[in-house]
Amino acid sequence: MQPNCHDERPDRLEEACAVFGVYAPGEDVARLTCFGLQALQHRGQESAGIAVGDGDTILIHKGLGLVDQVFDEEALAHLKGAIAIGHTRYSTAGGGDWKEAQPHVSAIDDEPIALAHNGTLVDTAPQRVWLANEGIQLYGYTDSEVAARTISVDTRRAGHIRAGIRLMMQQLHGAYAITLATPSALYAFRDPNGIRPLSLGELPRGRGWVVASETCGLDAVGATFVREIEPGEIVKISSAGLECEQGVKPGLRSSCIFEYVYFARPDSRLDGELVYNARRRMGEILASEAPAEADIVLGVPDSGIPPALGYASASGIPYCDGIVKNRYVGRTFIQPTQEMRQMGIRIKLNPLPSVIRGKRLVVIDDSIVRGNTSKQLVTLLRDAGAVEVHLRIVSPEVLWPCFYGIDTDTCDQLISANKSVAEVANYVGCDSLAFISLEGLHNAIRSEHGGFCDACFSGNYPVEIPELLRRKSGMPSLRSV
C-alpha cells in the first residue's frame, strides 16, 4: 500500500491541542489565560477558546483561528471571574468547524461546567450509546464532548463532581489531560498512563494557581512550576485551597516520547527534563550512529535546530543557519487549493544560497511522516545550489499509527510503513538518509521516570486499542503492552 503523498493533511505528526487553567480571585484570569494560550499556540492553531467561572455561571468565548485572531480587548473585557480555562485545538476527533472548538460547555442539573481536553479517547463508541440510553443528546462528534457529558451524568449519580470525574476516568480510556471549570472551582486531571503532559504552577505572592500543558505556559504568566500533575490524579482548586486525590490507579508510565522530538517548545520542562537539552543530545547520538561526510550542518527550523547543533558539536562539522523560517505564515492545510498547499513549504522555509551553494549538507529534521515535505525540502536545497543533501532524522521511522491524540490513525499515511529507508531516500531525493535508533532516542532523554509511549515507532501501545480502530488503521495486527 503506497502512502498518499498528496493528502491534504499536514506532513507532520500533529499535536491535538493545549489546555490551560487558572484560579486567581481578584486577577484578570481571562487575560492570563490568553497569555498562556499564546505561549502554547504551537500545540494547536485551528481554534481557541476561554471559559470563565464568575461564581454564578460560566462565560465563554471561542472561535476558529489563532489566539490573537479569536480574542481582542472587547472579548476579554466580557470574561470576568476568578476561574478560567483555555484551549487551543488541532482536531483529530471530530471536525474542524466552530461547533467543535473548545472549551465544551455542559451542565450538571442547573450548574454549568466547561471542559478543555488534550488527547484522544479511544473507546467513545459504546459510551455514546450509553449516553443516548441516559437521554443525553450529543451535538458534535468529539470525544471531549463525550467526556463532558459523561461527567455530568456521573456527577448527578455520585453527588459531587470529583466522584463524577473519578467515574468518568473508570469508564473512558486513552490519552487525556483535562481542565474543567465550574462557576466556583477549577479541576485538572490526567490519564492513568500520563500520555499527555500537564503541569501545576503557582502565581507570585500566593495570588493563585495555574495548570498548563507545558511549563512554557506557566512561564508566560509568571507562575512558578510546582510539579507535574500525576497520572490518574485529580486536582481541585477553589476557595478551600489546593486539594489532590488519586482518581484512578496509575498505570504503566507512558509519556508521549514525541513531545521531546517535536511537539513541546524547547524551553519547556517535561518530567524534569529541559526539552532543548534532550533535542541537543539526540543530535549528538545521531552523529555517532549515522555520520556523514559534509561541509556544513543545517537544522530545519524550529525543532531541527537544537539537534543540528548537537550533531555539529559531536561530528566537528560546522553548523550554519542556512534555512530561514517565515514565522508569520499559517498552516499549509488551510490553503484553498492543492497548488497553494504544495507551495506551503516555499512560503514557510527559504534556503540561503550564499550559505548552501557548492556545499555538501547534513540536514537535521525531526521526522518523516508522509514524505512530501521532505521531498520539497530537498528540492529547495538543491535549487539553492547544494551539491549533496544527507538527511538525518532525530526520530526513528514512524511505522505505526497513533490513537492517542496525533494525526496519524491509518498506516497508509506513513511512508516508512510502506517503503524501506532506501526507497524513502529515493522518493525524497536525498543522497543519504538515516534515522536515530529507538534506543538512541530513549538514551537522549533523561526524564525523572523514564517511562514513555513510543508506539508510533515500536507498535507497543500502553492503552488497548479497540478492534474497530484496529481495522480502520489498516494494520494486520496491533500489539498492546
DRENKE-186268 format. One line per 2 residues: number of its first residue (from 1); their letters; for each residue z, y, x of C-alpha. Coordinates in steps of 0.1 Angstrom, whole numbers, padded with zeros to 4 digits. Layout:
// DRENKE-186268
NUM) A) Z/Y/X | ... .
This chain:
// DRENKE-186268
1) MQ) 0000/0000/0000 | -0010/0033/0015 .
3) PN) 0011/0064/0013 | -0001/0092/-0009 .
5) CH) -0006/0119/0017 | -0019/0143/-0008 .
7) DE) 0012/0141/-0030 | 0023/0174/-0043 .
9) RP) 0059/0167/-0033 | 0070/0183/-0001 .
11) DR) 0067/0163/0032 | 0104/0163/0039 .
13) LE) 0134/0144/0028 | 0146/0170/0003 .
15) EA) 0183/0176/-0005 | 0193/0176/-0042 .
17) CA) 0214/0207/-0043 | 0245/0226/-0032 .
19) VF) 0278/0232/-0051 | 0304/0259/-0046 .
21) GV) 0336/0268/-0063 | 0363/0294/-0061 .
23) YA) 0397/0300/-0077 | 0409/0336/-0068 .
25) PG) 0426/0356/-0095 | 0420/0393/-0090 .
27) ED) 0389/0388/-0069 | 0352/0392/-0077 .
29) VA) 0347/0355/-0080 | 0311/0357/-0091 .
31) RL) 0301/0378/-0061 | 0320/0355/-0038 .
33) TC) 0301/0326/-0053 | 0268/0344/-0049 .
35) FG) 0275/0349/-0012 | 0285/0312/-0009 .
37) LQ) 0253/0301/-0026 | 0232/0323/-0003 .
39) AL) 0247/0305/0027 | 0239/0272/0010 .
41) QH) 0204/0282/-0001 | 0188/0257/0023 .
43) RG) 0200/0229/0001 | 0180/0239/-0029 .
45) QE) 0155/0266/-0038 | 0144/0256/-0073 .
47) SA) 0171/0272/-0094 | 0205/0288/-0091 .
49) GI) 0235/0294/-0114 | 0270/0306/-0117 .
51) AV) 0296/0299/-0143 | 0329/0318/-0146 .
53) GD) 0361/0310/-0163 | 0380/0341/-0177 .
55) GD) 0410/0324/-0192 | 0395/0321/-0226 .
57) TI) 0359/0309/-0222 | 0331/0301/-0198 .
59) LI) 0305/0328/-0189 | 0273/0316/-0173 .
61) HK) 0241/0330/-0158 | 0214/0308/-0143 .
63) GL) 0176/0307/-0137 | 0147/0295/-0117 .
65) GL) 0142/0308/-0082 | 0163/0317/-0051 .
67) VD) 0198/0331/-0055 | 0188/0367/-0049 .
69) QV) 0160/0363/-0074 | 0183/0350/-0101 .
71) FD) 0213/0373/-0096 | 0214/0411/-0095 .
73) EE) 0242/0436/-0099 | 0238/0436/-0137 .
75) AL) 0241/0398/-0139 | 0271/0397/-0116 .
77) AH) 0289/0425/-0135 | 0290/0404/-0166 .
79) LK) 0306/0375/-0148 | 0343/0385/-0147 .
81) GA) 0371/0360/-0144 | 0394/0341/-0120 .
83) IA) 0374/0309/-0115 | 0337/0304/-0107 .
85) IG) 0314/0275/-0098 | 0279/0278/-0085 .
87) HT) 0249/0257/-0078 | 0215/0257/-0061 .
89) RY) 0191/0230/-0071 | 0162/0209/-0059 .
91) ST) 0155/0184/-0087 | 0155/0147/-0081 .
93) AG) 0167/0136/-0115 | 0152/0154/-0145 .
95) GG) 0126/0181/-0144 | 0121/0214/-0127 .
97) DW) 0124/0238/-0157 | 0151/0262/-0167 .
99) KE) 0168/0237/-0190 | 0177/0216/-0160 .
101) AQ) 0192/0244/-0140 | 0230/0241/-0134 .
103) PH) 0259/0245/-0140 | 0258/0224/-0171 .
105) VS) 0279/0236/-0200 | 0297/0212/-0223 .
107) AI) 0328/0212/-0244 | 0360/0193/-0249 .
109) DD) 0367/0200/-0286 | 0369/0238/-0286 .
111) EP) 0373/0243/-0248 | 0341/0248/-0228 .
113) IA) 0336/0233/-0194 | 0309/0239/-0167 .
115) LA) 0298/0213/-0142 | 0277/0215/-0109 .
117) HN) 0266/0183/-0092 | 0251/0175/-0058 .
119) GT) 0238/0139/-0055 | 0223/0113/-0079 .
121) LV) 0240/0088/-0102 | 0221/0055/-0101 .
123) DT) 0233/0039/-0134 | 0229/0065/-0161 .
125) AP) 0206/0045/-0185 | 0234/0024/-0200 .
127) QR) 0257/0055/-0201 | 0231/0074/-0222 .
129) VW) 0232/0045/-0247 | 0270/0047/-0247 .
131) LA) 0270/0084/-0253 | 0245/0081/-0281 .
133) NE) 0267/0055/-0297 | 0296/0080/-0294 .
135) GI) 0274/0106/-0313 | 0267/0127/-0283 .
137) QL) 0233/0143/-0281 | 0218/0149/-0246 .
139) YG) 0195/0179/-0243 | 0179/0171/-0210 .
141) YT) 0172/0143/-0185 | 0196/0150/-0157 .
143) DS) 0223/0127/-0145 | 0245/0158/-0142 .
145) EV) 0245/0163/-0180 | 0254/0127/-0184 .
147) AA) 0284/0132/-0162 | 0295/0164/-0180 .
149) RT) 0292/0147/-0215 | 0310/0116/-0203 .
151) IS) 0339/0137/-0190 | 0341/0154/-0224 .
153) VD) 0343/0122/-0243 | 0367/0106/-0219 .
155) TR) 0390/0136/-0219 | 0392/0135/-0257 .
157) RA) 0404/0099/-0254 | 0427/0103/-0224 .
159) GH) 0444/0135/-0235 | 0438/0156/-0203 .
161) IR) 0408/0165/-0181 | 0419/0148/-0149 .
163) AG) 0422/0115/-0168 | 0388/0122/-0182 .
165) IR) 0374/0127/-0147 | 0390/0095/-0135 .
167) LM) 0374/0075/-0163 | 0340/0091/-0155 .
169) MQ) 0344/0081/-0119 | 0350/0045/-0130 .
171) QL) 0320/0045/-0153 | 0293/0062/-0132 .
173) HG) 0283/0052/-0097 | 0261/0067/-0070 .
175) AY) 0264/0099/-0049 | 0282/0129/-0062 .
177) AI) 0301/0160/-0050 | 0310/0179/-0082 .
179) TL) 0327/0212/-0090 | 0339/0217/-0126 .
181) AT) 0354/0248/-0142 | 0374/0252/-0174 .
183) PS) 0385/0286/-0186 | 0417/0283/-0165 .
185) AL) 0412/0257/-0137 | 0388/0246/-0110 .
187) YA) 0382/0209/-0103 | 0364/0193/-0074 .
189) FR) 0358/0156/-0068 | 0337/0133/-0047 .
191) DP) 0322/0098/-0050 | 0343/0070/-0035 .
193) NG) 0319/0065/-0006 | 0318/0101/0003 .
195) IR) 0280/0101/0005 | 0276/0138/-0003 .
197) PL) 0297/0163/0016 | 0324/0186/0001 .
199) SL) 0349/0208/0019 | 0380/0227/0009 .
201) GE) 0389/0262/0023 | 0414/0289/0017 .
203) LP) 0408/0327/0014 | 0428/0350/0037 .
205) RG) 0463/0361/0028 | 0466/0334/0002 .
207) RG) 0441/0351/-0021 | 0426/0318/-0034 .
209) WV) 0408/0286/-0027 | 0372/0277/-0021 .
211) VA) 0352/0244/-0022 | 0317/0242/-0008 .
213) SE) 0291/0216/0001 | 0292/0228/0037 .
215) TC) 0316/0248/0058 | 0290/0275/0063 .
217) GL) 0296/0283/0026 | 0333/0288/0034 .
219) DA) 0324/0310/0064 | 0302/0332/0042 .
221) VG) 0332/0343/0021 | 0357/0345/0049 .
223) AT) 0376/0313/0039 | 0393/0291/0065 .
225) FV) 0384/0254/0065 | 0413/0233/0054 .
227) RE) 0399/0198/0051 | 0372/0177/0036 .
229) IE) 0378/0165/0000 | 0383/0128/0005 .
231) PG) 0361/0101/-0010 | 0373/0093/-0046 .
233) EI) 0397/0123/-0046 | 0402/0148/-0074 .
235) VK) 0414/0183/-0065 | 0426/0207/-0092 .
237) IS) 0433/0244/-0085 | 0450/0266/-0111 .
239) SA) 0479/0289/-0116 | 0501/0258/-0107 .
241) GL) 0485/0258/-0073 | 0466/0230/-0055 .
243) EC) 0470/0195/-0070 | 0454/0165/-0054 .
245) EQ) 0452/0129/-0065 | 0431/0098/-0058 .
247) GV) 0408/0094/-0088 | 0393/0061/-0078 .
249) KP) 0399/0038/-0048 | 0379/0048/-0017 .
251) GL) 0350/0025/-0009 | 0332/0019/0024 .
253) RS) 0329/0054/0040 | 0292/0062/0039 .
255) SC) 0285/0099/0046 | 0247/0106/0045 .
257) IF) 0236/0105/0081 | 0206/0126/0073 .
259) EY) 0229/0156/0068 | 0232/0157/0106 .
261) VY) 0195/0153/0112 | 0181/0179/0087 .
263) FA) 0200/0188/0056 | 0230/0207/0069 .
265) RP) 0230/0240/0086 | 0236/0237/0124 .
267) DS) 0267/0259/0121 | 0284/0236/0096 .
269) RL) 0310/0210/0104 | 0308/0176/0088 .
271) DG) 0336/0151/0093 | 0349/0172/0122 .
273) EL) 0316/0173/0140 | 0296/0205/0145 .
275) VY) 0261/0197/0133 | 0245/0217/0162 .
277) NA) 0262/0196/0188 | 0251/0163/0171 .
279) RR) 0215/0175/0170 | 0215/0185/0206 .
281) RM) 0228/0151/0216 | 0201/0135/0195 .
283) GE) 0175/0152/0217 | 0193/0141/0249 .
285) IL) 0193/0105/0237 | 0157/0107/0226 .
287) AS) 0147/0119/0261 | 0162/0088/0277 .
289) EA) 0148/0065/0250 | 0113/0080/0249 .
291) PA) 0104/0100/0280 | 0070/0118/0283 .
293) EA) 0051/0135/0310 | 0046/0170/0298 .
295) DI) 0047/0207/0308 | 0069/0221/0281 .
297) VL) 0092/0211/0252 | 0088/0227/0218 .
299) GV) 0111/0224/0187 | 0098/0226/0152 .
301) PD) 0119/0253/0135 | 0146/0252/0125 .
303) SG) 0161/0217/0126 | 0140/0207/0156 .
305) IP) 0152/0234/0179 | 0187/0221/0189 .
307) PA) 0174/0186/0197 | 0145/0201/0216 .
309) LG) 0170/0220/0238 | 0188/0187/0243 .
311) YA) 0156/0169/0252 | 0146/0196/0276 .
313) SA) 0180/0196/0293 | 0180/0158/0297 .
315) SG) 0144/0155/0308 | 0141/0185/0331 .
317) IP) 0110/0197/0312 | 0113/0234/0304 .
319) YC) 0119/0244/0268 | 0098/0272/0253 .
321) DG) 0096/0290/0220 | 0061/0280/0211 .
323) IV) 0062/0279/0173 | 0072/0309/0152 .
325) KN) 0085/0304/0117 | 0080/0328/0088 .
327) RY) 0114/0328/0071 | 0102/0346/0040 .
329) VG) 0079/0320/0026 | 0088/0299/-0004 .
331) RT) 0084/0262/-0007 | 0048/0248/-0005 .
333) FI) 0051/0226/-0035 | 0053/0255/-0059 .
335) QP) 0019/0269/-0049 | -0006/0268/-0078 .
337) TQ) -0035/0249/-0061 | -0038/0219/-0038 .
339) EM) -0057/0240/-0013 | -0029/0265/-0012 .
341) RQ) -0003/0238/-0008 | -0023/0224/0022 .
343) MG) -0022/0260/0037 | 0016/0259/0034 .
345) IR) 0023/0249/0070 | -0001/0275/0083 .
347) IK) 0018/0302/0064 | 0052/0289/0075 .
349) LN) 0046/0279/0111 | 0024/0298/0136 .
351) PL) 0019/0285/0172 | 0018/0309/0201 .
353) PS) -0015/0302/0220 | -0003/0321/0251 .
355) VI) 0026/0296/0255 | 0007/0265/0244 .
357) RG) -0029/0269/0258 | -0036/0243/0285 .
359) KR) -0002/0227/0283 | 0010/0191/0276 .
361) LV) 0036/0194/0249 | 0066/0174/0238 .
363) VI) 0071/0184/0202 | 0105/0176/0186 .
365) DD) 0108/0173/0149 | 0135/0159/0126 .
367) SI) 0115/0133/0106 | 0082/0120/0094 .
369) VR) 0082/0111/0057 | 0047/0112/0042 .
371) GN) 0029/0122/0074 | 0007/0151/0061 .
373) TS) 0029/0179/0075 | 0030/0162/0110 .
375) KQ) -0008/0158/0108 | -0013/0195/0100 .
377) LV) 0012/0205/0127 | -0006/0185/0154 .
379) TL) -0039/0201/0143 | -0024/0236/0146 .
381) LR) -0011/0229/0181 | -0045/0216/0193 .
383) DA) -0062/0246/0178 | -0038/0267/0198 .
385) GA) -0050/0251/0230 | -0026/0222/0236 .
387) VE) -0042/0195/0258 | -0017/0168/0248 .
389) VH) 0008/0165/0220 | 0036/0140/0224 .
391) LR) 0055/0139/0191 | 0092/0129/0193 .
393) IV) 0113/0124/0162 | 0151/0126/0161 .
395) SP) 0155/0102/0132 | 0144/0066/0131 .
397) EV) 0114/0056/0109 | 0120/0063/0072 .
399) LW) 0114/0028/0058 | 0134/0026/0026 .
401) PC) 0137/0048/-0005 | 0168/0068/-0011 .
403) FY) 0185/0067/-0045 | 0215/0090/-0037 .
405) GI) 0200/0125/-0041 | 0170/0126/-0018 .
407) DT) 0134/0129/-0030 | 0121/0095/-0019 .
409) DT) 0126/0070/-0046 | 0094/0048/-0040 .
411) CD) 0082/0033/-0008 | 0046/0043/-0013 .
413) QL) 0057/0078/-0004 | 0069/0066/0031 .
415) IS) 0042/0064/0057 | 0063/0043/0081 .
417) AN) 0069/0017/0054 | 0031/0012/0053 .
419) KS) 0019/0018/0089 | 0030/0008/0124 .
421) VA) 0041/0035/0148 | 0007/0033/0165 .
423) EV) -0010/0037/0131 | 0011/0067/0122 .
425) AN) 0003/0083/0156 | -0034/0077/0149 .
427) YV) -0031/0092/0115 | -0012/0124/0126 .
429) GC) -0035/0127/0156 | -0009/0129/0184 .
431) DS) -0012/0114/0219 | 0020/0095/0216 .
433) LA) 0048/0091/0190 | 0083/0078/0193 .
435) FI) 0114/0078/0171 | 0150/0078/0181 .
437) SL) 0166/0044/0176 | 0192/0039/0149 .
439) EG) 0218/0031/0175 | 0209/0062/0194 .
441) LH) 0213/0083/0162 | 0247/0069/0155 .
443) NA) 0258/0075/0191 | 0248/0111/0188 .
445) IR) 0272/0118/0160 | 0309/0120/0169 .
447) SE) 0325/0122/0135 | 0361/0116/0127 .
449) HG) 0354/0085/0107 | 0321/0071/0119 .
451) GF) 0310/0056/0085 | 0275/0065/0074 .
453) CD) 0249/0058/0048 | 0217/0051/0068 .
455) AC) 0199/0032/0040 | 0167/0051/0044 .
457) FS) 0164/0037/0079 | 0182/0003/0076 .
459) GN) 0179/-0007/0039 | 0217/-0011/0037 .
461) YP) 0228/0006/0005 | 0265/0013/0001 .
463) VE) 0262/0015/-0037 | 0245/-0012/-0056 .
465) IP) 0210/-0003/-0069 | 0202/-0013/-0105 .
467) EL) 0174/-0037/-0110 | 0153/-0011/-0129 .
469) LR) 0154/0012/-0099 | 0146/-0017/-0075 .
471) RK) 0115/-0025/-0094 | 0105/0012/-0096 .
473) SG) 0109/0015/-0058 | 0081/-0009/-0051 .
475) MP) 0101/-0028/-0025 | 0101/-0066/-0027 .
477) SL) 0139/-0067/-0022 | 0167/-0043/-0015 .
479) RS) 0199/-0050/0004 | 0234/-0037/-0005 .
481) V) 0262/-0037/0020 .
